[in-house]
Amino acid sequence: MIEVSRFWRDPALPFVEARRVGDGRQVCYAAHSHESFSIGVITGGCSTYLTGDTRIEARAGTTVLMNPGVVHTCNPIDGEPWSYLMLFVDLPWLQTQGFHLPTHTWSTSPALYQRLLRTFADLFDASVPDREGRLAALFCSLPGFLGADACVNDQGNPRLEAAAAFMRAHRSDPLSLEDICAACGLSRSYLIRAFRQRFGLTPHGYLLDQRVQLARAQLRQGRPIAEVAQEAGFADQAHLQRAFKQHLAATPGHYRNADVVR
């Protein structure tokens, strides 16, 4: 039987984790983002990938890229089977490698696809020498696979950026829309309309997404789910359970109990 979903982590490589999904028909997402830089490959079938104004049918051999904070979804097409592999890499580590966020959101480069498959095979095999160096080499070579487009430089509306930053800083607090408006100096109606256009989520949806990301970071450390729910700003464990499954297509328990390379 094809395994639906599995996460991997390695204490020797705390800045990266991976996910393998064998049957994407059973793993559906609401619009969400990640704090990490995410890159993955479609290994079978076809799915719909939506990010910003881009909507494509991502088929086997396609690489998808998601910059931190960018809202996206990747879901089945009419029940068609599909499978994929994903890497989630912490931005601070990438920055130490001199990595700059790309403008590309997808690629059909066969060479990049093969390189990523080799990286997945090597990364979580503890017998492979210098796995961190191999991962660094991948990201050093990534611009060459993608082409010479400029790196991301989209500042957007400073007051909308301030609203998003305020929510990130206070994501575990019981924020109201009035709190956010006061912090960024925008009216309620403008904030609701313009924020969704800029970030792909309503202010409420963005705050919920931020809380899920905070919970994800804490669960990654193996912390009790009930404590994580409380500290991440959820009403209770059931509320965390629903939101986590909608955003990451996995329960908090499934995510916390990842395979750990020894």
ROSE-613846 format. One line per 4 residues: number of its first residue (from 1); for each residue x, y, z of N, C-alpha, C, O. Coordinates in steps of 0.001 Angstrom, whole numbers, plus 500000, padded with zeros to 6 digits. Layout:
BEGIN
NUM) X:Y:Z:X:Y:Z:X:Y:Z:X:Y:Z; ... .
This chain:
BEGIN
1) 500835:498806:500000:500000:500000:500000:500877:501254:500000:501872:501312:500722; 500515:502251:499200:501271:503489:499147:501078:504262:500441:499949:504459:500888; 502177:504698:501043:502112:505483:502260:501615:506886:501922:502141:507531:501015; 500604:507361:502648:499995:508651:502327:500967:509787:502593:501173:510629:501719 .
5) 501575:509837:503783:502395:510989:504152:503397:510614:505228:503103:509824:506125; 504611:511205:505122:505618:511003:506156:506522:512232:506217:506884:512796:505184; 506887:512647:507448:507854:513714:507666:509171:513115:508137:509184:512077:508798; 510287:513770:507796:511611:513376:508283:512322:514565:508915:512180:515703:508468 .
9) 513091:514279:509966:513985:515264:510559:515260:514555:511007:515288:513337:511183; 516308:515347:511185:517585:514802:511633:518209:515807:512607:518445:516954:512228; 518482:515401:513852:519083:516323:514810:520403:516914:514326:520790:517999:514758; 521094:516213:513436:522362:516730:512912:522144:517837:511882:523071:518578:511554 .
13) 520909:517946:511371:520571:518962:510360:519298:519674:510804:518260:519544:510155; 519365:520427:511905:518142:520973:512498:517475:522069:511681:516365:522488:512009; 518122:522537:510634:517602:523635:509820:516780:523155:508625:516339:523968:507812; 516572:521855:508512:515845:521330:507356:514947:520178:507782:515292:519406:508677 .
17) 513801:520071:507139:512965:518879:507268:512386:518559:505903:512403:519389:504994; 511876:517354:505773:511344:516907:504488:510003:516228:504689:509666:515772:505782; 509248:516175:503599:507983:515457:503614:507843:514672:502313:508149:515174:501232; 507379:513444:502439:507052:512636:501266:505570:512328:501304:505069:511825:502309 .
21) 504865:512619:500230:503449:512300:500105:503286:511326:498949:503621:511637:497806; 502763:510135:499263:502612:509100:498257:501267:509114:497564:501146:508630:496439; 500253:509661:498218:498920:509750:497627:498335:511118:497940:497667:511307:498957; 498597:512073:497043:498172:513445:497253:496676:513644:497237:496198:514709:497629 .
25) 495921:512657:496798:494464:512790:496823:493931:512872:498245:492841:513394:498481; 494701:512357:499181:494265:512368:500580:494918:513486:501397:494779:513532:502619; 495636:514393:500707:496363:515459:501399:496004:516782:500723:496652:517184:499757; 494973:517456:501232:494474:518691:500632:494679:519865:501577:494562:519723:502794 .
29) 494986:521029:501006:495383:522187:501786:494435:523366:501588:493907:523580:500498; 494233:524119:502653:493710:525473:502525:494880:526387:502162:496039:525989:502285; 494585:527601:501720:495653:528557:501428:496497:528763:502686:495961:528966:503776; 497829:528709:502524:498718:528794:503681:500098:529246:503223:500355:529377:502026 .
33) 500978:529481:504183:502358:529838:503875:503285:529075:504812:502832:528332:505683; 504597:529268:504623:505601:528650:505488:506593:529708:505933:506841:530667:505203; 507162:529548:507117:508231:530444:507552:509550:530088:506870:510441:530929:506751; 509667:528867:506432:510878:528399:505766:510799:528638:504260:509730:528931:503724 .
37) 511946:528509:503581:511946:528417:502123:511612:526977:501776:512192:526048:502338; 510682:526789:500855:510199:525442:500535:510438:525146:499060:510181:525987:498199; 510923:523965:498781:511141:523538:497403:510797:522061:497310:511154:521276:498188; 510104:521685:496243:509674:520299:496120:509544:519873:494676:509613:520693:493760 .
41) 509354:518578:494483:509206:518016:493142:507971:517135:493092:507689:516374:494018; 507241:517254:491994:506117:516361:491740:506692:515085:491144:507311:515120:490080; 506491:513960:491820:507100:512700:491389:506131:511794:490636:506542:510792:490052; 504846:512145:490648:503873:511336:489922:502555:512073:489779:502173:512841:490662 .
45) 501858:511849:488679:500539:512438:488492:500587:513929:488228:501552:514444:487663; 499535:514614:488644:499378:516031:488332:498527:516698:489408:497604:516085:489945; 498841:517960:489721:498070:518713:490705:497940:520156:490235:498601:520570:489283; 497086:520916:490908:496951:522346:490646:497777:523116:491660:497591:522973:492868 .
49) 498696:523937:491155:499542:524766:492017:499126:526218:491822:499161:526742:490709; 498733:526861:492919:498251:528240:492871:499065:529085:493834:499132:528784:495026; 499688:530150:493319:500426:531094:494148:500354:532463:493504:500731:532622:492343; 499874:533454:494243:499695:534780:493667:498770:534725:492472:497670:534178:492548 .
53) 499226:535302:491353:498443:535278:490119:498779:534085:489234:498264:533967:488121; 499647:533197:489731:500089:532049:488944:499260:530820:489284:499083:530481:490454; 498758:530159:488257:498028:528904:488428:498487:527954:487334:498320:528245:486149; 499060:526829:487717:499546:525872:486733:499102:524460:487121:498741:524192:488267 .
57) 499140:523580:486140:499005:522159:486402:500420:521599:486547:501158:521474:485570; 500776:521269:487775:502124:520791:488076:502169:519274:487881:501577:518520:488653; 502873:518844:486848:502953:517422:486518:504272:516821:486992:505179:517537:487416; 504363:515505:486914:505589:514815:487301:506773:515436:486570:506733:515628:485355 .
61) 507823:515747:487318:508984:516405:486756:509026:517894:487025:510029:518547:486737; 507943:518447:487575:507891:519875:487894:508479:520136:489278:508226:519389:490224; 509260:521193:489381:509753:521688:490668:508923:522896:491073:508673:523777:490250; 508493:522951:492327:507750:524103:492835:508564:524764:493941:509241:524091:494718 .
65) 508487:526105:493999:509269:526864:494967:508349:527842:495677:507545:528513:495030; 508455:527935:497010:507638:528835:497811:508552:529629:498741:509200:529057:499617; 508603:530933:498551:509374:531780:499453:508664:531925:500790:507444:531772:500847; 509387:532216:501867:508757:532377:503181:507650:533424:503149:507819:534511:502595 .
69) 506516:533080:503751:505407:534014:503859:504513:534111:502640:503503:534813:502683; 504848:533431:501555:504048:533511:500330:502909:532494:500397:503142:531299:500582; 501687:532975:500247:500503:532117:500344:500363:531289:499069:500565:531792:497963; 500013:530010:499238:499906:529113:498092:499023:527925:498448:498712:527695:499617 .
73) 498627:527179:497435:497978:525877:497615:498471:524945:496520:498892:525396:495455; 498419:523656:496781:498776:522640:495793:497895:521432:496080:498116:520719:497058; 496902:521200:495234:495865:520223:495544:495542:519337:494349:495914:519662:493222; 494845:518204:494583:494531:517263:493507:493632:517875:492434:492938:518863:492676 .
77) 493656:517279:491261:492779:517658:490153:491754:516549:489964:492083:515464:489484; 490515:516824:490343:489406:515872:490117:489744:514453:490539:489423:513499:489831; 490384:514309:491676:490663:512981:492199:491799:512251:491525:492001:511066:491786; 492564:512929:490650:493684:512263:489989:494804:511986:491009:495093:512835:491852 .
81) 495428:510810:490934:496522:510514:491864:497740:511376:491555:498024:511678:490396; 498453:511765:492603:499722:512464:492425:500564:512281:493671:500039:511947:494733; 501860:512494:493553:502786:512313:494666:503883:513358:494574:504140:513904:493500; 504540:513642:495713:505574:514671:495702:506511:514535:496890:506227:513820:497852 .
85) 507629:515235:496801:508620:515354:497860:508839:516840:498121:508901:517631:497180; 508957:517229:499400:509160:518635:499749:510315:518782:500740:510501:517950:501628; 511082:519854:500569:512086:520271:501530:511676:521614:502127:511249:522512:501402; 511805:521753:503446:511540:523004:504146:512845:523412:504830:513318:522723:505734 .
89) 513423:524533:504396:514763:524922:504842:514692:526274:505543:514140:527231:505000; 515250:526352:506750:515205:527580:507532:515971:528694:506826:517083:528486:506341; 515364:529877:506775:515969:531001:506073:517299:531447:506684:518223:531746:505927; 517447:531507:508024:518749:531932:508564:519913:531070:508077:520991:531595:507795 .
93) 519711:529759:507975:520783:528897:507469:521070:529221:506010:522232:529312:505613; 520025:529396:505207:520223:529724:503802:520989:531033:503641:521832:531162:502753; 520693:531996:504499:521370:533287:504398:522858:533166:504709:523669:533911:504159; 523222:532231:505588:524646:532012:505855:525362:531419:504645:526588:531480:504547 .
97) 524582:530843:503721:525152:530280:502497:525178:531299:501358:525596:530981:500245; 524725:532533:501643:524674:533554:500600:523504:533395:499651:523520:533929:498542; 522491:532665:500080:521334:532384:499215:520400:533589:499168:520140:534222:500192; 519894:533905:497969:518911:534961:497775:517610:534343:497277:517626:533460:496419 .
101) 516491:534803:497811:515201:534236:497434:514940:534432:495942:515156:535524:495417; 514481:533398:495261:514244:533505:493814:512890:534115:493489:511979:534115:494317; 512769:534634:492270:511481:535111:491788:510652:533970:491216:509426:534069:491152; 511296:532899:490804:510589:531770:490200:509707:531057:491225:510092:530913:492385 .
105) 508543:530619:490802:507663:529818:491648:507555:528375:491147:506992:527524:491835; 508086:528097:489961:508076:526725:489443:509093:526602:488315:509540:527599:487748; 509450:525354:487999:510404:525079:486934:510148:523685:486385:509752:522780:487120; 510376:523519:485097:510288:522184:484481:511665:521694:484038:511767:520824:483172 .
109) 512719:522249:484628:514079:521845:484275:514323:520394:484665:514264:520068:485851; 514600:519493:483687:514903:518099:484032:516148:517986:484912:516214:517124:485790; 517138:518859:484677:518369:518791:485462:518101:519139:486931:518643:518496:487830; 517260:520163:487175:516925:520523:488558:516129:519411:489221:516356:519089:490387 .
113) 515203:518829:488484:514395:517728:489022:515296:516577:489461:515138:516050:490563; 516236:516186:488609:517134:515079:488945:518037:515437:490117:518333:514590:490960; 518474:516693:490170:519339:517121:491281:518584:517050:492604:519144:516634:493618; 517320:517453:492596:516536:517403:493828:516251:515970:494254:516290:515665:495446 .
117) 515967:515090:493309:515766:513686:493665:517020:513106:494309:516935:512346:495274; 518183:513467:493772:519442:512982:494353:519650:513561:495746:520155:512878:496638; 519261:514823:495933:519391:515458:497246:518518:514754:498275:518956:514497:499396; 517278:514442:497893:516396:513722:498816:516978:512362:499178:516905:511943:500333 .
121) 517550:511679:498207:518119:510357:498471:519300:510444:499430:519480:509574:500282; 520110:511504:499287:521318:511645:500094:521054:512208:501486:521667:511787:502467; 520130:513169:501555:520032:514003:502742:519711:513223:504004:520277:513490:505064; 518813:512268:503896:518374:511556:505085:518939:510137:505157:518327:509229:505719 .
125) 520120:509977:504574:520903:508752:504718:522136:509123:505532:523068:509737:505013; 522136:508750:506804:523191:509181:507719:524575:508701:507298:525577:509232:507778; 524653:507710:506412:525955:507210:505987:526579:508063:504887:527757:507901:504570; 525801:508964:504306:526318:509825:503235:527204:510905:503853:526762:511586:504779 .
129) 528435:511088:503376:529328:512087:503977:528929:513522:503609:528420:513775:502518; 529167:514439:504524:528997:515885:504318:527633:516228:503720:527544:516856:502665; 526574:515806:504409:525227:516103:503896:524925:517586:503904:524244:518089:503010; 525433:518301:504920:525197:519748:504936:525879:520415:503748:525309:521312:503126 .
133) 527085:519987:503433:527783:520546:502282:527065:520261:500975:527049:521099:500074; 526477:519092:500873:525727:518756:499653:524488:519619:499518:524132:520057:498424; 523834:519858:500651:522647:520710:500613:523037:522143:500248:522360:522790:499448; 524118:522629:500830:524590:523981:500506:524927:524092:499022:524644:525111:498392 .
137) 525529:523049:498468:525881:523067:497049:524629:523134:496170:524639:523776:495120; 523560:522475:496598:522305:522543:495841:521818:523979:495745:521480:524450:494660; 521780:524679:496878:521236:526032:496860:522182:527021:496200:521744:528044:495676; 523462:526728:496220:524419:527553:495484:524194:527431:493980:524370:528399:493240 .
141) 523805:526236:493533:523610:525996:492098:522202:526331:491612:521957:526366:490407; 521264:526582:492552:519871:526780:492168:519675:527914:491154:518938:527721:490187; 520310:529105:491332:520109:530161:490327:520473:529730:488914:519848:530168:487949; 521480:528873:488788:521864:528404:487459:520794:527554:486809:520638:527586:485588 .
145) 520053:526794:487598:518950:525995:487063:517762:526868:486685:517043:526569:485732; 517557:527952:487436:516359:528772:487246:516541:529875:486210:515556:530357:485650; 517780:530285:485944:518012:531396:485024:518445:532633:485771:518651:532591:486984; 518586:533733:485057:519232:534926:485605:518261:536000:486063:518656:537159:486194 .
149) 516995:535653:486314:516037:536673:486754:516481:537297:488075:517189:536671:488863; 516058:538528:488304:516407:539232:489539:515783:538536:490735:514794:537814:490611; 516375:538765:491884:515839:538212:493122:514657:539044:493583:514412:540135:493069; 513940:538528:494540:512748:539197:495049:513107:540568:495626:514059:540700:496395 .
153) 512336:541577:495245:512528:542920:495789:511191:543661:495788:511081:544739:495205; 510184:543091:496433:508836:543645:496446:508506:544154:497836:508187:543379:498738; 508589:545479:498000:508365:546052:499317:506881:546251:499632:506483:546205:500796; 506051:546474:498587:504622:546641:498799:504293:547932:499544:505147:548806:499692 .
157) 503062:548046:500005:502598:549199:500769:503184:549122:502181:502954:548133:502877; 503940:550143:502625:504580:550058:503947:503588:549832:505084:503911:549150:506056; 502381:550396:504975:501420:550217:506069:500850:548797:506090:500569:548260:507161; 500679:548191:504921:500254:546788:504888:501359:545883:505419:501098:544920:506139 .
161) 502608:546210:505048:503733:545438:505574:503798:545576:507095:504128:544622:507800; 503475:546790:507600:503480:547008:509046:502382:546192:509724:502584:545661:510817; 501220:546091:509075:500127:545282:509631:500545:543819:509730:500297:543161:510740; 501182:543314:508670:501634:541916:508679:502702:541701:509744:502680:540696:510454 .
165) 503633:542639:509856:504694:542515:510862:504117:542556:512275:504571:541825:513155; 503121:543405:512490:502477:543494:513805:501823:542162:514163:501927:541703:515300; 501154:541546:513201:500512:540248:513468:501541:539160:513733:501332:538304:514593; 502640:539185:513007:503682:538190:513258:504259:538340:514658:504542:537349:515331 .
169) 504433:539593:515095:505014:539846:516410:504065:539508:517549:504506:539207:518658; 502756:539555:517279:501751:539345:518329:500824:538172:517996:499662:538161:518401; 501335:537198:517266:500457:536147:516749:499844:535270:517831:498799:534661:517604; 500461:535192:518987:499882:534370:520054:498949:535168:520962:498349:534614:521883 .
173) 498828:536475:520699:497954:537328:521510:496537:537353:520931:496357:537093:519742; 495530:537662:521751:494139:537723:521260:493868:539037:520528:493169:539910:521043; 494424:539169:519329:494310:540409:518563:492911:540589:517981:492256:539625:517586; 492474:541835:517938:491245:542189:517217:491636:542965:515970:492767:543437:515856 .
177) 490703:543096:515038:490963:543863:513826:491270:545319:514174:492075:545970:513508; 490626:545815:515212:490875:547195:515648:492317:547356:516135:492939:548390:515893; 492848:546349:516814:494244:546397:517252:495179:546539:516062:496127:547323:516092; 494901:545774:515016:495772:545778:513837:495660:547113:513108:496666:547678:512679 .
181) 494433:547613:512969:494228:548905:512310:494963:550018:513054:495585:550879:512432; 494890:549999:514370:495549:551029:515164:497064:550960:515012:497742:551987:515009; 497591:549742:514885:499042:549570:514799:499602:550052:513471:500746:550503:513411; 498804:549963:512391:499327:550317:511065:498724:551594:510498:499165:552070:509452 .
185) 497709:552164:511180:497129:553421:510728:496250:553310:509502:496199:554233:508690; 495555:552190:509355:494663:551986:508214:493236:551777:508703:493017:551307:509820; 492264:552129:507859:490869:551909:508209:490534:550435:508100:491212:549681:507402; 489499:550040:508785:489063:548644:508778:488746:548155:507365:489196:547083:506963 .
189) 487969:548941:506611:487546:548514:505277:488727:548411:504314:488811:547473:503522; 489651:549394:504389:490804:549351:503493:491716:548178:503843:492204:547479:502955; 491942:547967:505129:492822:546876:505548:492301:545536:505053:493066:544736:504515; 491012:545283:505227:490444:543990:504813:490610:543793:503313:491006:542720:502858 .
193) 490300:544847:502543:490357:544728:501082:491793:544624:500570:492123:543729:499792; 492641:545552:501017:493986:545624:500463:494892:544509:500986:495769:544035:500265; 494686:544092:502232:495534:543045:502798:495386:541753:502009:496380:541083:501729; 494174:541400:501652:493965:540173:500883:494612:540270:499510:495180:539292:499022 .
197) 494531:541436:498884:495161:541608:497581:496674:541449:497678:497305:540890:496781; 497256:541948:498783:498716:541904:498927:499207:540535:499358:500205:540052:498824; 498533:539889:500314:499062:538673:500925:498296:537400:500571:498749:536301:500892; 497146:537532:499918:496394:536350:499528:495527:535771:500617:494900:534730:500420 .
201) 495476:536432:501781:494649:536011:502903:494042:537251:503554:494618:538336:503477; 492892:537097:504189:492349:538172:505005:493239:538360:506232:494033:537472:506542; 493134:539489:506940:493908:539624:508182:493661:538476:509149:494603:537979:509768; 492407:538045:509290:492116:536919:510185:492801:535654:509683:493392:534915:510470 .
205) 492725:535400:508380:493363:534208:507825:494867:534242:507979:495491:533212:508235; 495457:535422:507825:496901:535572:507978:497322:535299:509423:498321:534623:509670; 496550:535833:510373:496864:535611:511783:496760:534127:512132:497598:533599:512864; 495745:533463:511615:495597:532030:511864:496767:531253:511264:497287:530323:511879 .
209) 497170:531642:510069:498310:530987:509423:499575:531181:510254:500369:530251:510398; 499767:532373:510797:500929:532626:511642:500903:531769:512906:501945:531292:513355; 499726:531574:513474:499620:530736:514670:499925:529281:514350:500542:528583:515153; 499498:528824:513185:499825:527456:512769:501336:527310:512614:501908:526296:513012 .
213) 501980:528321:512038:503428:528252:511879:504151:528225:513224:505138:527510:513395; 503648:529012:514174:504233:528985:515515:504051:527611:516157:504976:527076:516768; 502855:527046:516014:502604:525706:516549:503501:524671:515884:503994:523756:516543; 503711:524816:514581:504568:523875:513856:505988:523896:514420:506597:522845:514618 .
217) 506513:525094:514679:507872:525204:515214:507978:524548:516593:508986:523914:516903; 506950:524699:517409:506983:524119:518750:506788:522601:518714:507426:521873:519475; 505915:522129:517836:505717:520685:517707:506977:520005:517190:507261:518856:517528; 507722:520725:516370:508969:520190:515833:509955:519878:516954:510841:519038:516793 .
221) 509798:520554:518085:510643:520305:519253:510082:519193:520140:510661:518878:521179; 508939:518590:519727:508363:517486:520476:507525:517892:521662:507286:517074:522550; 507068:519132:521706:506317:519619:522860:504901:519064:522879:504373:518715:521823; 504262:518970:524056:502888:518454:524152:501913:519314:523363:502009:520541:523372 .
225) 500982:518673:522687:500072:519374:521793:499197:520367:522550:498972:521476:522065; 498706:520000:523708:497827:520893:524465:498567:522178:524860:498006:523270:524776; 499816:522045:525285:500601:523224:525640:500854:524099:524420:500778:525324:524502; 501152:523476:523304:501401:524217:522067:500160:524997:521661:500255:526159:521264 .
229) 499001:524365:521757:497757:525040:521383:497557:526304:522202:497199:527349:521660; 497785:526212:523488:497588:527364:524365:498594:528474:524058:498220:529643:523960; 499860:528113:523907:500895:529122:523712:500857:529744:522319:501350:530855:522125; 500281:529042:521355:500200:529580:519995:498949:530415:519778:498742:530933:518681 .
233) 498105:530559:520800:496955:531442:520696:495666:530791:520264:494716:531485:519902; 495607:529451:520294:494379:528755:519924:493464:528610:521136:493927:528555:522276; 492168:528548:520875:491200:528446:521967:491400:527166:522760:491265:527162:523983; 491720:526084:522072:491936:524796:522727:492635:523869:521746:492944:524259:520620 .
237) 492880:522642:522182:493587:521675:521339:492788:521326:520088:493364:521116:519021; 491472:521263:520217:490627:520931:519060:490723:522017:517987:490725:521720:516793; 490801:523275:518422:490941:524381:517479:492264:524280:516721:492304:524471:515505; 493340:523979:517439:494630:523752:516789:494547:522587:515817:495063:522666:514702 .
241) 493908:521519:516231:493793:520328:515386:493149:520668:514047:493644:520271:512992; 492036:521410:514096:491324:521753:512859:492171:522658:511964:492288:522421:510762; 492757:523690:512558:493532:524638:511764:494787:523991:511188:495131:524229:510030; 495467:523182:511979:496701:522541:511539:496424:521610:510360:497184:521578:509392 .
245) 495341:520861:510449:495022:519923:509369:494625:520652:508103:494957:520203:507006; 493915:521777:508231:493539:522554:507061:494763:523156:506374:494835:523184:505146; 495714:523633:507155:496862:524339:506584:497982:523413:506140:498662:523705:505157; 498192:522301:506841:499324:521431:506538:498926:520019:506133:499782:519167:505897 .
249) 497618:519778:506054:497137:518463:505633:497758:517344:506464:498097:516280:505945; 497901:517600:507751:498419:516613:508701:497928:517008:510083:497731:518192:510359; 497730:516037:510942:497362:516354:512322:498611:516799:513084:499725:516470:512676; 498447:517536:514174:499620:517895:514989:500410:516677:515457:501640:516710:515511 .
253) 499702:515606:515794:500391:514400:516250:501211:513755:515160:502334:513314:515404; 500659:513692:513945:501387:513102:512821:502639:513915:512530:503702:513351:512266; 502518:515236:512577:503667:516094:512298:504726:515967:513392:505915:515853:513092; 504308:515988:514645:505273:515934:515760:506023:514622:515757:507213:514594:516070 .
257) 505358:513537:515412:505967:512208:515498:506651:511820:514198:506490:510701:513711; 507414:512748:513640:508134:512486:512377:509200:511422:512581:509678:511187:513690; 509561:510776:511447:510721:509892:511486:511950:510738:511759:512104:511806:511168; 512818:510286:512633:514043:511003:512964:515235:510150:512566:515366:509007:513006 .
261) 516106:510710:511731:517289:509995:511289:518260:509884:512451:518537:510875:513128; 518772:508702:512684:519747:508470:513774:521107:508110:513198:522054:507879:513950 .
